[in-house]
């Protein structure tokens, strides 16, 4: 049963490993149900299936989180995930239907939701580009409890582009998501975010901590 009581036995399910603002449950809910996230500049249509995730859990992915390019929603740098980078990336994994994951990925890619993705290749190969730009590359980090762990990121490596520090409102969503899902302290959260490539251009652990808890 899902958290809202819907029975999904027999449905094709995947883990969506969010590592950016979608770690914050209220931000993810905009992608599920439609609307404009708090502090955002762009509305999204939502998913065909607007049900809550069947489960969610904290997860660490191999690779590095970094900030680059310019967000049209938040201004400032976007969060990207390089699975081949050093260290680990904190994520929040949501158990969703393939249709929900497909629709969230479409909205991240600035495309219209409504078509299920064929995930066979990315599950087999680990990475599949669907386009040249931001969030247009699917990545698979293995499986958990029999369901594949999927996310979307950019095709480039974390050192390929100049870094760009994230905006305060965007960073607040990431911090809220980390603290919600991983139960991290303010200091741990602030140190993690401020030391990601790109973030250090505009933030320190102290300024991020002050942003989280003014």
Helices and strands as residue ranges (DSSP letters): E 13-18, G 21-23, H 25-33, E 35-36, E 43-44, E 55-62, E 64-68, E 78-82, E 88-97, H 98-108, H 120-125, E 127-129, E 137-144, E 147-153, H 168-182, H 186-194, G 199-201, H 205-212
